[in-house]
Each structure stands twice: as structure tokens, then as C-alpha cells.
Amino acid sequence: MGRKIITTVMSMVLVMSMCIAFAGCGSKAKTGIISLDFLAATGNADNPNTFFTYNSWGKYEFNKEKDEMLRSDKAMELIDVIAALPNVLGSEEEPLAYEIYLTYYDSEGVERYLRKNGYGGFPDNWKEIVKLVNEVTLDHKNVTDSTEIVTIDADFLRRNFDASDSMLPEGMTLEEYVSDTGLTYKDVFGSYYNIEIKLNDYVYDRLEIASHRIYENTEAVPSDYESLEAYAKENLDSITEKGEVSISGKFMDCYFDIVRFDCIDSWKKENGIDTGMIERDGTYDLGMIKDAGMEGMTYTEQYNVYTDPTGRFLIITRCGDYEVIYAFFNR
């Protein structure tokens, strides 16, 4: 009986050992590209030579072909070629030529990360790198193998984004915009770039509009109706409505509400203002939650908030033309 038990135990150990051995033989380390963020400063608006791709590792069936390429022998070859590049080529004082961020599993299945930057020029094997990049990554326009670094200047914005000086207030130019902001290829093509929004932001800074904004901790100065009425008559082109704590009207065809700062809570309640929003620069805006026209769907209508120099009144408007805002405070 004892010998039978021992034999059975030994058989079970042998079977388990074989299972482990077979499992080890059958397992394969996960290898290939996890994600590749690529920028080459040689493109234009039609083909900026920038993209981001990632491996979903079978999570999404429609990405199967792309995923397989990112795990292929070509992908491993691309990883080796990128790894062989110097971390920084050239001097950061020179124009950016390329940026590569690569996350991958090496041949042993260990997750690794590479960051390679080039300035003023490209490595001798750049054409080989670009060829491999285009073969391995399938979700973007082919990167060009040009080695002519693009200069971002006013003419480039005119050619590629239909920009013009007329998009800026009189006296400002695109040349000043590029110079003042230090605009680079990465700024334009490294992420979403909307020329109208960027120029509007530039005008906001240039006209120092932030100096008229309020912050969450800005304290109100007491006021009365008589001073409110006097301020409104002095600053609005026309008055459309009067209330106990606010007066509404138009200035340069834009609607404004002038509100006694110390009565803002009652004004918000009267007008259905539901929320406040802190912007990236710390300034404070108001929001009205509205029905989006679909069941259960709403959206927030945003109002910019400014204050008069005395701190007694808030100037609340949806006007996004900073020339108008500047004119309101600078007569």
C-alpha cells in the first residue's frame, strides 16, 4: 500500500513537471512596439510628418493588421535602429529636426522606453529609418524622407493656414506673432493647432486683457444703484434693460451685463447661472447649464467676467473679440 502511494505521488510530480516544462517551452515573451510618437520637422499642413500609433495587443479586432506589424520582425528592426541613435543629435540651440518617443517590449519581454531628439540635421541613415517607419506603422500618411528642416515663419502660416495680418488688430502682424511667441514646428504640428484660436490667445496676451479679469478670490467693493447707472451710461453705447443690481446693453454691437459686484449672488440666481469655472490662468468665468435638445443632454454656456478698475462692478459678456474688450476698458 505504501509503495503504491509513493508511486502515485511520483507520477503526479512527473506529470506536473512535464506540464511546467511544456508550458515553458510553449510560452513566448511579448515583443514589439507598444507606442511610437514621431515628429520630423520636414512637412507641411497637408502632411506634417507627425503621428502617434500604439499597439492594442488584440483588444480591438479592427486593428489586427496594424497590431501584427507593430510586433513583426520589421518592428524589432526599427526598434534597434532607433535605439542606436544618440539621445540628442546636434545642439538644442539649433532648429528642431525630429523627436521620437518609443515604448516597446524588448526580445525578453521587458518594457523599455526611448526618447531621441535631433537638432539642426538628421542622422546619415535617416532614409532607412523613415522607410522602416512607413513599413511598420499603418495609420498615417507616409513620412517623407526629406532632410530639409522647415522654418516656421509668417509666410509659412500664410501658405499653410491661410493666415493674414487682417486676423489681428490693426498695428499687429504675423511676423510679430511668430517672433513674440517663439513659434516652432512642434508648436504647430506636435498637437492640435488652430490658427484662429492661437491668434486670439496672442491678442489676449498682447492687449493685457487678463488685467481686467477677476479671480476666484477677488473681493467685491460695495456699490449702489446710482453709481451702477452712471457707470453703465458712461460705458455702454445703448441700454436695453435695467434692474436693481444690473444693467444690460450693447457696446460695439456686443451684449454686456454690468452687475454690482457685491450683489453677484442674487444676479446669478435671477439669471439661472449655475456654475463657476476656473480657467488655466486662474481667471474666473460663469456658466449657465442649458438643455442640449436631446434627452438627458446638457451643455454649459460660458460667460467671461471682467471688473471695472474700482472693483465695484462686474462686466459679464460672451463677447470673444478682445479688440472690443480692450476698447471697452481703454477710451
Secondary structure by P-SEA (a helix, b strand, c coil): caaaaaaaaaaaaaaaaaaaaaaaaaccccccccbbbbbbccccccccccbbbbbcccccccaaaaaaaaacaaaaaaaaaaaacccccccccccccbbbbbbbcccccccbbbbbbbccccccaaaaaaaaaaaccccccccccccbbbbbcaaaaaaccccccccccccccaaaaaaaacccccccccccccaaaaaaaaaaaaacccccccccccccccccaaaaaaaaaacccccccccccccccccccbbbbbccccaaaaaaaaacccccccccccbbbbbbbbbcccccbbbbbbbbbbbcccccbbbbcccccaaaaaaaacc
